[in-house]
């Protein structure tokens, strides 16, 4: 049995933007998001980048990297959704306060 060296799983800020771009195009969860990411990469729809350029930023589509990519995508999407929800709740509370009549 041959030991494999540990691969670095760091992704760049540009890779995070790629994930957000793909999620914005098609708001789906994993594994459908993976399909969208593959389609975007194969067509170069994000900054003209294909799989090779994305690999340079930490996004790879291989079978051995898929579990890490799934976790990374899920974390990014979950964080963005939580941030959006907090923003919406905050703006809803603020508008309710402005529209509520003052109680004396």
HULINSUL-V982529 format. One record per pair of residues at least 24 apart in sequence whose ideal C-beta (glycine too) atoms are under 7 Angstrom apart, sorted by the first residue. I is the first residue (numbers start at 1). GAP is how many residues later the second one is. Records with the same first field share a line. If there is no record, write none. Layout:
# HULINSUL-V982529
I: GAP ; GAP
This chain:
# HULINSUL-V982529
9: 59
10: 48
11: 46 ; 47 ; 48 ; 61
12: 45 ; 46
14: 43
15: 39 ; 42 ; 43 ; 44
16: 60
18: 28 ; 36 ; 41
19: 54 ; 57
20: 56 ; 60
21: 25
23: 54
30: 40 ; 43 ; 44
33: 40
